[in-house]
Amino acid sequence: MFQILFLAIFLSSAIGEFPPPQAPRAILTTWQQQDPKQPSPETQPSGSTQHPPISPAAPAKPADKPKKVITNDDLKHPSGGFGFSPTDFNQINNCDRSCFEQVRQLAHIFPAANPNWKRDLLQAIDEVRKDGEWQKYLRDLYDMHLKFCQLGDEKRDELARDADPNNVTTREIAIDDKYDAKFKEAQSALQALTSRQTTLQQKFAVSPFAYQFANLQTSRIQNANCAPQRYYNESPTDAEDQ
C-alpha cells in the first residue's frame, strides 16, 4: 500500500516538470520563395535603377566625293572613237545561243536536215573572226557610227548653250547650218565605206552561216545606240583645279 502511494506521487511529480510537446511552427520566409540569385524588390536599394543596354553608335556616313563634269573629250577612247571603250568593239564577234539560233534561221538551215549545224556554224564564225580585211571594215564602220554620235552630242551641246528656248535666233540657225554640213559630209563618207561591204562579204558566200553572221555584225553596228551623255554638277574643288 505504501509502495503504490509512493509510485503515484512520483508520476505526478514527473508529469508536472515535463509539459506536453507542442507542434513545431512553420517557418515561412520571403527569400525562400524567390530566386536566390536575384534579390527581392523589398531588399533592393531604394536609389538603384536598372538601365537598358546602350547600343553602339552607327558609323558616320562618309562625305560624298566631289562631282566632276564629264565632257565629250572624256568619253573618247584611245583609238579615236567616241563613247565606247575598245573592249566594246570586240563584242562584235560574240555569238551566244540566241545568236546561234538567229543565224541558223537567217541561213534557212533546218536542224533535222543537218544534225551537225552547230559545229558548222561555230567553224563559220571562226572563219569570219580570223578574216583581217573584214575585221578592218567592221572597225571602220564602227568608228563611223561613233562619228555620227559625236556630231549629235556636239550639236545638242551648242544648242543648249547658245539657243534661246523662247525664240529662234540667228545663232541657232547658224548652228543648224554648221552641223547640217558636217552630217552631210559624214553621210558621204559612210556611203563610200559601205560600198566596200559587198566585195568584202562575197568571200563568205560559200557558207550561208558565215555570210549571215557577217550580215548580223554590220546590223549590230548600224542599230547600236549612242552612249548617253552624262552631266554632273561641278564642285568648287573642280573649279579650283581648272
Buried (B, 14 or more C-beta within 10 A) or exposed (E): EEEEEEEEEEEEEEEEEEEEEEEEEEEEEEEEEBEEEEEEEEEEEEEEEEEEEEEEEEEEEEEEEBEBBEEEEEBBBEEEBBBBEEEBBEEBBEBEEEBBEBBBEBBEBEEEEEEEBBEBBEEBBEBBBEBEEBBEBBBBBBBBBBBBBBBBBBBEBBBEEEBEEEEEEEEBEEBBEEBEEBBEEBEEEBEEBBEBBEEBBEBBEEBBBBBBBBBBBBEBBEEBEBBEBEEEEEBEEBEEEE
